[in-house]
Each structure stands twice: as structure tokens, then as C-alpha cells.
Amino acid sequence: MRADKTDYRYLDQLPDSSVICVDEVLALVRVSRSTWYEGIKKKRYPPAVYIGPSSPRWPLGSVRQVTTGTYKPPAEQTRDQNEDQKAA
């Protein structure tokens, strides 16, 4: 484990539309890097948005949903919306 003591409290002040790097994600979600990427593969966590060839970032709003337990993969969101439309 890294001995890095970076202060990530500034993340509380950023809007949900901000994008954050993997180190910031791991500070919020508190899982290992390998667990995070495995969770993305299994659609438990949101996929990265690439701002460059080797620059993955994640929307802060999606990461906040992971921490509160309200994150749904996009396929589930679409399915829930379709069910809501059928019920109307």
C-alpha cells in the first residue's frame, strides 16, 4: 500500500460533471486498483471516459453513486426506463 497522504477533501466541492483520475476514484471508493478495474469489467463500476490515448477519467457523479450504492450500469438504467414507460 502506498504511503501517499494526499488530501482529497477538495473533491467534495467539485460538481458531479467533473472527471477524476483513478487515484482520486480509489480514494473515494476505497478499493484496490485491481478491484476497481475488475468491477468495471463486471459492470459493477462505471467505465472510464478517455480524454486522451492513455488518460482514463471517471465522471465524479458516477463515482459518488458507487459510494452511495445507487450506481446502475447504463443497460440497467435503460431497462428501468423502458419498464417505467410500459407501466404508464
C-alpha positions in Angstrom: 0.0 0.0 0.0 1.2 3.5 -0.8 2.4 5.8 1.9 0.9 8.7 -0.1 -1.1 11.0 2.2 -2.7 13.2 -0.5 -5.7 15.2 0.8 -8.7 14.6 -1.4 -11.2 16.8 0.5 -11.4 19.2 -2.4 -13.4 16.5 -4.2 -16.4 17.4 -2.1 -16.6 20.8 -3.6 -16.5 19.7 -7.3 -19.7 19.3 -9.3 -20.9 15.9 -10.5 -19.9 16.8 -14.0 -16.2 16.8 -13.1 -14.0 14.0 -14.3 -11.4 12.5 -11.9 -8.3 10.2 -12.3 -8.0 6.7 -11.0 -6.1 7.7 -7.8 -8.9 10.1 -6.9 -11.5 7.4 -7.6 -9.7 4.9 -5.4 -9.5 7.5 -2.6 -13.3 7.8 -2.7 -14.3 4.2 -3.3 -11.6 2.8 -1.1 -10.9 -0.4 -3.1 -7.7 -1.5 -4.8 -6.8 -0.7 -8.3 -7.3 -4.3 -9.4 -10.7 -4.5 -7.7 -11.8 -1.3 -9.4 -10.8 -2.5 -12.9 -12.4 -5.9 -12.2 -15.6 -4.2 -11.1 -15.6 -2.2 -14.4 -15.2 -5.4 -16.3 -18.2 -6.9 -14.4 -20.2 -3.7 -14.8 -20.4 -3.0 -11.1 -18.5 0.3 -11.6 -18.7 2.9 -14.3 -16.4 2.7 -17.4 -13.8 5.3 -18.0 -14.1 8.3 -20.3 -10.8 8.7 -22.2 -9.7 12.3 -22.5 -6.5 11.1 -24.4 -5.0 7.9 -25.6 -3.8 6.8 -22.2 -5.8 9.1 -19.9 -8.8 7.4 -18.4 -11.1 9.6 -16.2 -14.4 8.9 -14.5 -17.4 11.2 -14.0 -17.4 12.3 -10.4 -21.2 11.9 -10.3 -21.0 8.2 -11.2 -18.3 7.6 -8.6 -20.5 9.3 -6.0 -23.3 6.9 -7.0 -20.9 4.0 -6.4 -20.1 5.2 -2.9 -23.8 5.6 -2.0 -24.8 2.3 -3.6 -27.1 3.9 -6.2 -25.0 3.3 -9.3 -26.7 1.3 -12.1 -24.9 0.3 -15.3 -26.3 2.1 -18.4 -28.1 -1.1 -19.6 -30.0 -1.4 -16.3 -30.9 2.3 -16.5 -32.4 1.8 -19.9 -34.3 -1.3 -18.9 -35.7 0.6 -15.8 -36.8 3.5 -18.1 -38.5 1.1 -20.5 -40.3 -0.6 -17.7 -41.5 2.8 -16.4 -42.7 3.7 -19.9 -44.7 0.4 -20.2 -46.3 1.0 -16.8 -47.5 4.5 -17.8 
